[in-house]
Amino acid sequence: MTSSTRRIPVWLAIVAASLPMFMATLDNLVVTSALPVISKDLGATIEELQWVVNAYTLSFAAFMLMAVALGDRFGRRTVFLAGITVFTLASAASALATEPWMLILARAVQGVGAAALMPLSLTLLVGSVSEKLRPAAIGIWGGISGLGVATGPLIGGAVVQGWNWQAIFWLNVPLGVIAVPLVLAALPNSFGAKVRADVVGLVLASLGVLGVVFGIVRGNPAGWDSFEVLGSLIGGTALLVAFLFWEQRSPAPLLPLRLFRDRSFTVTNLVGVTFSFGIFGAVFILIQFLQVVQGHTPLGAGVMTMPWTLAPMVVAPLTGLLSPRTGTRLPILLGLVLLTVSMAWIALTLSATLPYSQMWEPFLLAGVGMGLVFAPSSTAVLVNMKPADHAKASGTNSTLREIGVALGVAVLTAVFTGAGGTLTPTGYVDAAIPAVWVAAGVLALAAVISLALPSGIRRARRSGLDSDAVTAELEESAAAEGSAEAGALVDDATRAR
């Protein structure tokens, strides 16, 4: 049933769909500003702090595609409401945590709830507004999503400084309570194709990635040659290999391996993993440097990173407009080179007394580089895909990027602790420098990988995969299939406008 039949105000549908999605995107980074405070309050080690981030990231990535399949079978609004409920309750549990393991567990459950919010919000919005108003509604939806990611460290810093770290989670509770009646009033339920969910694939992939990340995290504390670490790394790798074999035989695979026959798709996903690895691993290290070493308040640290976090919201739309003329390879390569330079710049100059006047320039350079990578990556993933594969292709890219975030945080923290790093003003900088150098090296690798991308100029023009075309095709995909993957792509496409 469409919004025109039910006479649902467009603004109400946008608010109902966007509010839960904003909570999910905001919580991806909002906790970063609170990490030093959480460490002091709960006595958390740096190993436990990275699990506070990775527990959310990994469960979000693991359950996103499964949430869509459940929505198709049991009703998208039904699963969306379940996601809001889980996310809200897990937020309250996070705020009530008195031990690091309690917070980590609550964050993992939070990620499961978020996995239903981000993808299904777009599908429900598309089904609630008229075709005429749909592009504008999707544009607003994408802008709100981007705003949640960009302002995460700033909002987190302001809330922690004004109240306490628990408040960043308590804020989700009234928002969740408000969201439930809004969704019931404004978003009609809908169903999709009842394809059998690939539960085996989900279990193999989730446990495999978890095993690898756990092994990396425990490498320094337990010893890289210990049974605990080797068993986790080998077991996780074996599960991932089993996942690939299973996906080749599954009638409804979570990850269709045939998509990787396309060079643009494969290379873009390799770039996505290494890009997320390098940049978000560096964010984890540097956001704490500003507070632990230089003594800035959480709000001050959030404000200082604004050139980095807000620049993509300006650069990405402009890049999206130019990509049909430049192709996808050039802006992605240029963005990765700028990111490599910015991380090398930081690694060369990092010191306990480094003034902000020498920090904002590499921060801005990093933000510009991220903006150059975002929009053309969405196009490069889809440029050779059939319309029927757009949803799955984009979802695969989103999932792999989230896995890259988790691996980046784990590996760079392992480098930091391996170099003797501690969460103290005197024990941080010397260990942070090699970690940032590793980030620069991984981003340089991503730049080299991007050279394998097709130039894409003629093909992009011929296929018409500019931001408007991508958005239009994904409106149809979201309305027909209700997939998480369509949601992730429209987010990037709308930024590219």
C-alpha positions as a printed NumPy array, in Angstrom:
array([[  0.   ,   0.   ,   0.   ],
       [  1.548,   3.286,  -0.998],
       [  1.648,   6.552,   0.799],
       [ -0.694,   8.117,  -1.729],
       [ -3.408,   5.645,  -0.748],
       [ -2.92 ,   6.086,   2.967],
       [ -2.236,   9.835,   2.63 ],
       [  0.866,   9.673,   4.761],
       [  2.633,  13.068,   4.938],
       [  5.975,  12.799,   3.201],
       [  7.799,  14.518,   6.052],
       [  6.402,  11.986,   8.509],
       [  7.579,   9.041,   6.392],
       [ 11.044,  10.585,   6.091],
       [ 11.295,  11.15 ,   9.845],
       [ 10.021,   7.652,  10.652],
       [ 12.507,   5.979,   8.304],
       [ 15.473,   8.259,   8.989],
       [ 15.434,   8.536,  12.788],
       [ 16.324,   4.869,  13.483],
       [ 18.836,   4.882,  10.627],
       [ 20.487,   8.027,  12.057],
       [ 20.889,   6.274,  15.421],
       [ 22.613,   3.315,  13.763],
       [ 25.028,   5.386,  11.65 ],
       [ 25.803,   7.743,  14.524],
       [ 26.769,   4.868,  16.829],
       [ 29.33 ,   3.668,  14.315],
       [ 31.712,   6.464,  15.345],
       [ 30.115,   8.302,  18.275],
       [ 31.816,   6.026,  20.782],
       [ 35.32 ,   6.871,  19.519],
       [ 35.386,  10.185,  21.388],
       [ 34.388,   8.422,  24.608],
       [ 37.053,   5.686,  24.533],
       [ 39.614,   7.39 ,  26.812],
       [ 36.892,   8.235,  29.348],
       [ 35.503,   4.681,  29.195],
       [ 39.011,   3.355,  29.746],
       [ 39.399,   5.365,  32.95 ],
       [ 35.901,   4.738,  34.272],
       [ 35.721,   0.991,  33.614],
       [ 39.428,   0.259,  33.826],
       [ 39.369,  -1.032,  30.252],
       [ 42.581,  -2.016,  28.494],
       [ 43.266,  -0.972,  24.919],
       [ 42.429,  -4.553,  23.886],
       [ 38.994,  -4.157,  25.453],
       [ 38.539,  -0.711,  23.911],
       [ 39.004,  -2.055,  20.414],
       [ 36.378,  -4.706,  21.112],
       [ 33.987,  -1.926,  22.109],
       [ 34.346,  -0.713,  18.508],
       [ 34.711,  -4.055,  16.733],
       [ 31.866,  -5.846,  18.505],
       [ 29.454,  -3.359,  16.931],
       [ 31.17 ,  -3.334,  13.536],
       [ 31.387,  -7.112,  13.164],
       [ 27.812,  -7.887,  14.23 ],
       [ 26.532,  -5.054,  12.022],
       [ 28.369,  -6.452,   8.993],
       [ 27.49 , -10.077,   9.733],
       [ 23.724,  -9.684,  10.136],
       [ 22.908,  -6.998,   7.558],
       [ 22.063,  -9.318,   4.668],
       [ 20.318, -11.766,   6.972],
       [ 18.072,  -8.994,   8.303],
       [ 16.922,  -8.271,   4.769],
       [ 16.062, -11.912,   4.132],
       [ 14.06 , -12.011,   7.357],
       [ 12.3  ,  -8.805,   6.345],
       [ 11.293, -10.319,   3.019],
       [  9.873, -13.369,   4.771],
       [  8.245, -11.944,   7.906],
       [  7.558,  -8.36 ,   6.859],
       [ 10.02 ,  -5.502,   6.499],
       [  8.315,  -3.231,   9.003],
       [  8.083,  -6.11 ,  11.467],
       [ 11.825,  -6.774,  11.307],
       [ 12.549,  -3.03 ,  11.29 ],
       [ 10.595,  -2.606,  14.522],
       [ 12.399,  -5.606,  15.997],
       [ 15.697,  -3.945,  15.063],
       [ 14.655,  -0.703,  16.792],
       [ 13.684,  -2.638,  19.911],
       [ 16.933,  -4.623,  20.025],
       [ 19.018,  -1.507,  19.347],
       [ 17.231,   0.52 ,  22.041],
       [ 17.475,  -2.181,  24.701],
       [ 21.123,  -2.813,  23.859],
       [ 21.808,   0.937,  24.143],
       [ 20.335,   0.913,  27.658],
       [ 22.445,  -2.147,  28.496],
       [ 25.544,  -0.324,  27.195],
       [ 24.797,   2.651,  29.454],
       [ 24.308,   0.37 ,  32.458],
       [ 27.545,  -1.565,  31.9  ],
       [ 29.893,  -1.578,  34.874],
       [ 32.515,  -3.887,  33.411],
       [ 34.232,  -3.785,  30.01 ],
       [ 32.864,  -7.206,  29.006],
       [ 29.305,  -5.999,  29.686],
       [ 29.784,  -3.028,  27.355],
       [ 31.358,  -5.203,  24.659],
       [ 28.475,  -7.684,  24.792],
       [ 25.875,  -4.91 ,  24.701],
       [ 27.626,  -3.302,  21.729],
       [ 27.538,  -6.62 ,  19.848],
       [ 23.776,  -6.841,  20.389],
       [ 23.478,  -3.198,  19.35 ],
       [ 25.139,  -4.061,  16.052],
       [ 22.586,  -6.829,  15.43 ],
       [ 19.775,  -4.308,  15.849],
       [ 21.532,  -1.782,  13.625],
       [ 21.866,  -4.415,  10.911],
       [ 18.087,  -4.283,  10.451],
       [ 17.795,  -0.498,  10.705],
       [ 20.19 ,   0.726,   8.042],
       [ 18.988,  -1.378,   5.081],
       [ 15.277,  -1.676,   5.749],
       [ 14.792,   2.034,   6.447],
       [ 15.338,   2.844,   2.758],
       [ 13.027,   0.119,   1.54 ],
       [ 10.212,   1.225,   3.824],
       [ 10.706,   4.871,   2.852],
       [ 10.588,   4.078,  -0.871],
       [  7.329,   2.19 ,  -0.369],
       [  5.782,   5.06 ,   1.586],
       [  6.164,   8.048,  -0.763],
       [  4.909,   8.727,  -4.248],
       [  7.131,   8.163,  -7.262],
       [  7.257,  11.901,  -7.874],
       [  8.583,  12.706,  -4.405],
       [ 10.773,   9.632,  -4.072],
       [ 14.078,  11.163,  -5.304],
       [ 13.791,  14.069,  -2.873],
       [ 12.939,  11.733,   0.003],
       [ 15.9  ,   9.476,  -0.792],
       [ 18.183,  12.514,  -1.034],
       [ 17.179,  13.639,   2.448],
       [ 17.568,  10.072,   3.747],
       [ 21.101,   9.849,   2.339],
       [ 22.033,  13.255,   3.722],
       [ 20.897,  12.273,   7.218],
       [ 22.901,   9.051,   6.978],
       [ 26.036,  10.936,   5.959],
       [ 25.476,  13.463,   8.724],
       [ 25.336,  10.688,  11.317],
       [ 28.734,   9.348,  10.254],
       [ 30.366,  12.772,   9.861],
       [ 29.226,  14.219,  13.188],
       [ 29.73 ,  11.059,  15.262],
       [ 33.003,  12.099,  16.956],
       [ 31.739,  15.667,  17.468],
       [ 28.403,  14.66 ,  19.016],
       [ 30.094,  11.981,  21.085],
       [ 32.61 ,  14.472,  22.406],
       [ 29.937,  17.044,  23.28 ],
       [ 27.756,  14.518,  25.108],
       [ 30.64 ,  12.972,  27.048],
       [ 31.927,  16.356,  28.143],
       [ 28.494,  17.762,  28.996],
       [ 27.24 ,  14.652,  30.814],
       [ 29.127,  11.361,  30.856],
       [ 29.991,   8.51 ,  28.503],
       [ 26.829,   6.626,  29.445],
       [ 24.748,   9.486,  28.002],
       [ 25.801,   8.674,  24.422],
       [ 23.854,   5.427,  24.826],
       [ 21.004,   6.759,  26.963],
       [ 20.138,   9.234,  24.204],
       [ 19.147,   6.319,  21.978],
       [ 16.462,   5.182,  24.404],
       [ 13.964,   8.07 ,  24.02 ],
       [ 14.697,   8.174,  20.306],
       [ 13.885,   4.483,  20.04 ],
       [ 10.684,   4.906,  22.04 ],
       [  9.604,   7.753,  19.751],
       [ 10.56 ,   5.829,  16.61 ],
       [  8.266,   2.841,  17.228],
       [  4.892,   4.692,  16.995],
       [  6.246,   6.81 ,  14.131],
       [  7.078,   3.682,  12.131],
       [  3.689,   2.122,  12.884],
       [  1.906,   5.296,  11.777],
       [  3.92 ,   6.224,   8.712],
       [  5.523,   3.129,   7.167],
       [  3.292,   0.372,   5.743],
       [  4.481,  -3.206,   6.012],
       [  5.681,  -5.021,   2.919],
       [  7.118,  -8.392,   1.941],
       [  9.633,  -9.647,  -0.602],
       [ 10.626, -12.863,  -2.269],
       [ 10.747, -15.595,   0.351],
       [ 14.161, -16.981,  -0.512],
       [ 15.653, -19.418,   1.968],
       [ 18.108, -17.597,   4.209],
       [ 21.719, -18.738,   3.931],
       [ 22.144, -19.467,   7.644],
       [ 25.111, -21.791,   7.101],
       [ 26.915, -19.115,   5.102],
       [ 26.183, -16.538,   7.795],
       [ 27.576, -18.752,  10.568],
       [ 30.712, -19.726,   8.631],
       [ 31.527, -16.154,   7.579],
       [ 30.778, -14.596,  10.973],
       [ 32.774, -17.102,  13.003],
       [ 35.589, -17.046,  10.45 ],
       [ 36.048, -13.264,  10.574],
       [ 35.639, -13.281,  14.356],
       [ 38.336, -15.96 ,  14.68 ],
       [ 40.818, -13.989,  12.575],
       [ 40.138, -10.699,  14.377],
       [ 40.296, -12.397,  17.793],
       [ 43.639, -13.977,  16.922],
       [ 45.07 , -10.591,  15.881],
       [ 43.77 ,  -8.894,  19.022],
       [ 45.218, -11.568,  21.319],
       [ 48.538, -11.83 ,  19.461],
       [ 50.598,  -9.56 ,  21.715],
       [ 49.025, -10.417,  25.105],
       [ 48.971, -14.206,  24.605],
       [ 51.946, -14.583,  22.274],
       [ 51.771, -15.053,  18.51 ],
       [ 52.929, -18.661,  18.783],
       [ 50.427, -19.583,  21.511],
       [ 47.716, -22.176,  20.948],
       [ 45.059, -19.54 ,  21.601],
       [ 46.302, -17.232,  18.852],
       [ 47.356, -19.844,  16.283],
       [ 44.145, -21.78 ,  16.873],
       [ 42.041, -18.66 ,  16.326],
       [ 43.903, -17.587,  13.185],
       [ 43.998, -21.045,  11.614],
       [ 40.448, -21.89 ,  12.673],
       [ 39.093, -18.566,  11.416],
       [ 40.877, -18.97 ,   8.085],
       [ 39.571, -22.54 ,   7.722],
       [ 36.004, -21.349,   8.358],
       [ 36.373, -18.632,   5.721],
       [ 37.625, -21.196,   3.206],
       [ 34.67 , -23.423,   4.098],
       [ 32.413, -20.406,   3.579],
       [ 33.728, -19.972,   0.029],
       [ 33.151, -23.636,  -0.763],
       [ 29.647, -23.462,   0.689],
       [ 28.759, -20.345,  -1.302],
       [ 29.673, -22.156,  -4.517],
       [ 27.055, -24.812,  -3.739],
       [ 24.337, -22.863,  -1.954],
       [ 21.126, -22.333,  -3.989],
       [ 20.697, -18.871,  -2.426],
       [ 24.223, -17.764,  -1.434],
       [ 24.85 , -14.931,   0.968],
       [ 27.731, -13.899,  -1.319],
       [ 27.416, -14.892,  -5.011],
       [ 31.015, -15.606,  -5.975],
       [ 30.212, -15.182,  -9.677],
       [ 30.177, -11.418,  -9.103],
       [ 33.943, -11.493,  -8.611],
       [ 34.433, -12.477, -12.237],
       [ 34.075,  -8.78 , -13.021],
       [ 37.355,  -6.884, -12.664],
       [ 35.832,  -3.566, -11.622],
       [ 33.775,  -5.221,  -8.883],
       [ 36.693,  -7.272,  -7.554],
       [ 39.216,  -4.443,  -7.564],
       [ 36.77 ,  -1.996,  -5.969],
       [ 36.114,  -4.432,  -3.137],
       [ 39.845,  -4.931,  -2.574],
       [ 40.205,  -1.162,  -2.477],
       [ 37.253,  -0.922,  -0.076],
       [ 38.769,  -3.389,   2.409],
       [ 42.245,  -1.826,   2.381],
       [ 40.854,   1.737,   2.415],
       [ 38.67 ,   1.047,   5.456],
       [ 41.512,  -0.882,   7.107],
       [ 43.954,   2.007,   6.832],
       [ 41.803,   5.04 ,   7.468],
       [ 39.514,   3.82 ,  10.246],
       [ 42.326,   2.01 ,  12.014],
       [ 44.181,   5.334,  12.036],
       [ 41.11 ,   7.155,  13.36 ],
       [ 41.017,   4.748,  16.316],
       [ 44.643,   5.56 ,  17.178],
       [ 44.582,   9.313,  16.553],
       [ 41.301,  10.215,  18.276],
       [ 42.775,   8.86 ,  21.502],
       [ 46.086,  10.683,  20.944],
       [ 44.288,  14.027,  21.163],
       [ 42.855,  13.18 ,  24.586],
       [ 45.325,  10.808,  26.217],
       [ 48.516,  12.594,  25.174],
       [ 47.553,  16.215,  24.563],
       [ 44.875,  16.406,  27.222],
       [ 42.094,  17.802,  25.039],
       [ 38.52 ,  17.324,  26.195],
       [ 36.284,  14.88 ,  24.29 ],
       [ 34.468,  17.851,  22.72 ],
       [ 37.736,  19.539,  21.854],
       [ 39.005,  16.381,  20.165],
       [ 35.756,  16.105,  18.199],
       [ 36.008,  19.716,  17.02 ],
       [ 39.647,  19.266,  16.038],
       [ 38.795,  16.319,  13.777],
       [ 36.053,  18.24 ,  11.944],
       [ 38.249,  19.036,   8.893],
       [ 38.659,  15.279,   8.526],
       [ 35.081,  14.156,   9.194],
       [ 33.119,  16.93 ,   7.471],
       [ 35.204,  17.419,   4.317],
       [ 33.775,  14.281,   2.622],
       [ 30.269,  15.763,   2.79 ],
       [ 31.473,  18.581,   0.504],
       [ 33.947,  16.692,  -1.673],
       [ 31.898,  13.514,  -2.28 ],
       [ 28.95 ,  15.273,  -4.038],
       [ 31.327,  17.228,  -6.284],
       [ 33.25 ,  14.046,  -7.098],
       [ 29.997,  12.294,  -7.947],
       [ 29.121,  15.03 , -10.415],
       [ 32.512,  14.784, -12.123],
       [ 32.923,  10.993, -12.123],
       [ 30.953,  10.402, -15.359],
       [ 33.527,  12.645, -17.08 ],
       [ 36.687,  11.498, -15.321],
       [ 35.851,   7.823, -14.872],
       [ 36.166,   6.03 , -11.559],
       [ 39.853,   5.16 , -11.477],
       [ 41.244,   8.708, -11.426],
       [ 39.353,  10.097,  -8.405],
       [ 39.769,   6.872,  -6.417],
       [ 43.519,   6.79 ,  -7.126],
       [ 43.908,  10.492,  -6.331],
       [ 41.928,  10.119,  -3.104],
       [ 44.044,   7.186,  -1.938],
       [ 47.264,   9.039,  -2.752],
       [ 46.072,  12.023,  -0.69 ],
       [ 45.166,   9.688,   2.176],
       [ 48.595,   8.042,   2.016],
       [ 50.298,  11.431,   2.058],
       [ 48.16 ,  12.629,   4.966],
       [ 48.952,   9.572,   7.104],
       [ 52.67 ,   9.783,   6.272],
       [ 52.551,  13.49 ,   7.129],
       [ 51.021,  12.722,  10.527],
       [ 53.483,   9.904,  11.224],
       [ 56.44 ,  12.176,  10.409],
       [ 55.298,  15.052,  12.614],
       [ 53.492,  13.304,  15.478],
       [ 54.743,  14.348,  18.907],
       [ 53.282,  15.068,  22.321],
       [ 53.709,  18.815,  21.767],
       [ 52.485,  18.943,  18.157],
       [ 50.323,  22.105,  17.852],
       [ 46.942,  21.945,  16.171],
       [ 48.159,  24.464,  13.59 ],
       [ 50.244,  21.624,  12.182],
       [ 47.512,  18.989,  12.465],
       [ 44.519,  20.458,  10.67 ],
       [ 46.224,  20.433,   7.274],
       [ 46.821,  16.645,   7.105],
       [ 43.368,  16.159,   8.689],
       [ 41.794,  18.199,   5.876],
       [ 43.855,  16.34 ,   3.282],
       [ 42.542,  13.046,   4.694],
       [ 38.952,  14.307,   4.528],
       [ 39.355,  15.372,   0.898],
       [ 40.872,  12.001,   0.07 ],
       [ 37.97 ,  10.138,   1.661],
       [ 35.484,  12.255,  -0.29 ],
       [ 37.244,  11.42 ,  -3.553],
       [ 37.   ,   7.682,  -2.836],
       [ 33.383,   7.421,  -1.623],
       [ 31.191,   8.317,  -4.613],
       [ 33.135,   6.734,  -7.522],
       [ 33.531,   3.515,  -5.531],
       [ 29.76 ,   3.068,  -5.581],
       [ 29.724,   3.47 ,  -9.346],
       [ 32.717,   1.185,  -9.889],
       [ 31.042,  -1.621,  -7.937],
       [ 27.989,  -1.536, -10.219],
       [ 29.326,  -0.432, -13.578],
       [ 29.228,  -3.927, -15.139],
       [ 26.539,  -5.492, -12.97 ],
       [ 23.145,  -6.51 , -14.263],
       [ 20.256,  -4.625, -12.596],
       [ 19.207,  -7.825, -10.832],
       [ 22.653,  -8.012,  -9.181],
       [ 22.904,  -4.375,  -8.076],
       [ 21.53 ,  -5.002,  -4.603],
       [ 23.751,  -7.984,  -3.812],
       [ 26.84 ,  -6.312,  -5.313],
       [ 26.438,  -3.145,  -3.273],
       [ 25.699,  -5.101,  -0.089],
       [ 28.831,  -7.182,  -0.574],
       [ 30.862,  -3.994,  -0.843],
       [ 29.301,  -2.542,   2.324],
       [ 29.929,  -5.728,   4.29 ],
       [ 33.552,  -6.017,   3.185],
       [ 34.217,  -2.388,   4.093],
       [ 32.902,  -3.008,   7.615],
       [ 35.176,  -6.041,   7.899],
       [ 38.049,  -3.81 ,   6.796],
       [ 37.257,  -1.439,   9.672],
       [ 37.413,  -4.282,  12.196],
       [ 40.676,  -5.644,  10.789],
       [ 42.219,  -2.163,  10.69 ],
       [ 41.418,  -1.445,  14.319],
       [ 42.717,  -4.887,  15.351],
       [ 45.972,  -4.793,  13.368],
       [ 46.921,  -1.172,  14.119],
       [ 46.232,  -1.708,  17.802],
       [ 48.4  ,  -4.839,  17.684],
       [ 51.191,  -2.744,  16.177],
       [ 50.653,  -0.114,  18.867],
       [ 50.76 ,  -2.565,  21.783],
       [ 53.602,  -4.521,  20.182],
       [ 55.648,  -1.323,  20.154],
       [ 55.069,  -0.954,  23.898],
       [ 52.185,   1.491,  23.691],
       [ 50.124,   2.321,  26.754],
       [ 47.17 ,   4.624,  27.36 ],
       [ 49.334,   7.203,  29.141],
       [ 50.719,  10.584,  28.037],
       [ 54.295,   9.27 ,  28.072],
       [ 53.676,   5.798,  26.623],
       [ 51.513,   6.616,  23.631],
       [ 53.303,   8.627,  20.936],
       [ 56.31 ,   6.388,  20.236],
       [ 53.997,   3.408,  19.695],
       [ 51.356,   5.372,  17.762],
       [ 53.864,   6.46 ,  15.112],
       [ 54.567,   2.944,  13.701],
       [ 50.827,   2.214,  13.799],
       [ 50.102,   5.287,  11.668],
       [ 52.933,   4.288,   9.324],
       [ 51.241,   0.918,   8.849],
       [ 48.013,   2.764,   7.991],
       [ 49.915,   4.827,   5.427],
       [ 51.413,   1.665,   3.951],
       [ 48.036,  -0.066,   3.639],
       [ 46.551,   3.023,   1.982],
       [ 49.491,   3.09 ,  -0.431],
       [ 48.724,  -0.554,  -1.227],
       [ 45.1  ,   0.423,  -1.86 ],
       [ 46.311,   3.09 ,  -4.303],
       [ 48.394,   0.518,  -6.172],
       [ 45.421,  -1.87 ,  -6.298],
       [ 43.213,   0.915,  -7.701],
       [ 45.466,   1.118, -10.771],
       [ 43.842,  -2.155, -11.885],
       [ 40.448,  -0.438, -12.15 ],
       [ 39.152,   0.196, -15.662],
       [ 39.312,   3.904, -16.497],
       [ 35.533,   3.775, -16.817],
       [ 35.079,   7.026, -18.787],
       [ 33.384,   5.645, -21.881],
       [ 31.65 ,   2.884, -20.003],
       [ 30.273,   5.253, -17.367],
       [ 28.896,   7.529, -20.067],
       [ 27.458,   4.645, -22.048],
       [ 25.798,   3.005, -19.07 ],
       [ 24.701,   6.304, -17.568],
       [ 25.788,   5.329, -14.078],
       [ 25.904,   8.868, -12.783],
       [ 24.351,   9.654,  -9.435],
       [ 20.84 ,  10.2  , -10.804],
       [ 20.827,   6.919, -12.716],
       [ 22.165,   4.956,  -9.775],
       [ 19.54 ,   6.469,  -7.518],
       [ 16.746,   5.76 ,  -9.996],
       [ 17.774,   2.138, -10.483],
       [ 18.106,   1.592,  -6.768],
       [ 14.677,   3.056,  -6.093],
       [ 13.32 ,   0.304,  -8.305],
       [ 15.585,  -2.286,  -6.655],
       [ 14.627,  -1.219,  -3.16 ],
       [ 10.936,  -1.198,  -3.972],
       [ 11.089,  -4.618,  -5.591],
       [ 13.541,  -6.415,  -3.309],
       [ 13.897,  -4.375,  -0.129],
       [ 17.55 ,  -5.149,   0.213],
       [ 20.168,  -3.809,   2.577],
       [ 22.546,  -3.501,  -0.28 ],
       [ 20.333,  -1.036,  -2.134],
       [ 20.236,   1.082,   0.958],
       [ 23.987,   1.232,   1.235],
       [ 24.378,   2.244,  -2.385],
       [ 21.709,   4.929,  -2.37 ],
       [ 23.468,   6.426,   0.635],
       [ 26.6  ,   6.879,  -1.479],
       [ 24.657,   7.878,  -4.584],
       [ 22.775,  10.632,  -2.817],
       [ 26.034,  11.982,  -1.414],
       [ 27.304,  12.08 ,  -4.974],
       [ 24.506,  14.442,  -5.992]])
